[in-house]
Amino acid sequence: MPIRPFEHHAPLIHPTAYLDDTAVVIGDVEIGQDSSVWPLCVIRGDIQSIRIGARTNIQDGTIIHVTHDSRFCPGGQATVIGNDVTVGHKVILHACAIEDYCLIGMGTIVMDKAVVQARVTIGAGSVVPPGKVLESGYLYVGSPVRQVRPLNDRELEFLEYSAQNYRRLKDRHRG
Ligand SMILES: CC(C)(COP(=O)(O)OP(=O)(O)OC[C@H]1O[C@@H](n2cnc3c(N)ncnc32)[C@H](O)[C@@H]1OP(=O)(O)O)[C@@H](O)C(=O)NCCC(=O)NCCS
């Protein structure tokens, strides 16, 4: 069963959201209006919560998890993803925050307590180290990521286009 509860929490998925049959969603997870989760994603909200906003796409093979409460991380750490976010193929988002209108390039890893502020693009294959804050409106690439330059108007426009494009695509998949 790909969508399943864990202890006292069951996933809450908006009726307009799209989940591929092969995606696995467990526990304290909320997925908002018109968002989409593509083949072979794992979204495991067992030891803390995962929140995904509206019109956000989580592309194929992405893994989203959290950190548990311990003396190493008091209270644990949730993962929060905003609205209109594009998460590329095979990304790992671990106990971090991604604000609205970001694009997380394919194969990127975002680690605990990192914050990606609104309207940031991260190049494919990047690593965002624990606790790092990526400043709104910039392009970041590399492992570890470095700030490259401000996004230009066309790139900022693309962030909105990408979210809308995936919203339309999920409607075609829903049939
Ligand atoms: C980063 C990206 C957005 C565009 O880069 P760009 O327009 O070439 O940017 P620039 O020309 O300003 O390049 C900046 C520098 O970063 C380098 N660079 C580009 N992409 C990079 C990446 N993924 N990792 C490391 N370095 C990268 C460029 O070679 C350049 O290096 P230089 O300054 O030494 O010459 C693009 O390469 C990318 O990775 N896009 C992600 C696409 C994706 O995963 N989409 C989601 C799935 S649909």
The ligand as an ORCA input file, in Angstrom:
! r2SCAN-3c Opt
* xyz 0 1
  C      22.661     25.992    -13.103
  C      21.725     26.009    -14.288
  C      20.351     26.440    -13.808
  C      22.040     27.009    -15.329
  O      23.355     27.371    -15.369
  P      23.873     28.414    -16.448
  O      22.791     29.189    -17.077
  O      24.783     27.673    -17.312
  O      24.537     29.425    -15.503
  P      25.835     30.169    -15.796
  O      26.124     30.171    -17.264
  O      25.707     31.503    -15.121
  O      26.890     29.247    -15.078
  C      27.363     29.524    -13.850
  C      28.522     28.594    -13.573
  O      27.996     27.403    -12.996
  C      28.394     26.264    -13.759
  N      27.303     25.308    -13.689
  C      26.146     25.288    -14.385
  N      25.389     24.288    -13.953
  C      26.072     23.672    -12.949
  C      25.809     22.593    -12.102
  N      24.632     21.947    -12.192
  N      26.726     22.244    -11.193
  C      27.920     22.906    -11.094
  N      28.215     23.962    -11.862
  C      27.303     24.334    -12.790
  C      28.686     26.810    -15.128
  O      29.555     25.962    -15.826
  C      29.320     28.136    -14.765
  O      30.630     27.943    -14.312
  P      31.781     29.005    -14.644
  O      31.315     30.297    -14.029
  O      32.980     28.426    -13.989
  O      31.849     29.076    -16.113
  C      21.703     24.629    -14.973
  O      22.983     24.257    -15.420
  C      21.141     23.555    -14.068
  O      21.849     22.841    -13.354
  N      19.771     23.436    -14.093
  C      19.030     22.511    -13.318
  C      17.942     21.900    -14.196
  C      17.150     20.907    -13.421
  O      17.678     20.066    -12.719
  N      15.809     21.035    -13.548
  C      14.878     20.223    -12.769
  C      14.317     19.081    -13.554
  S      13.134     19.605    -14.743
*
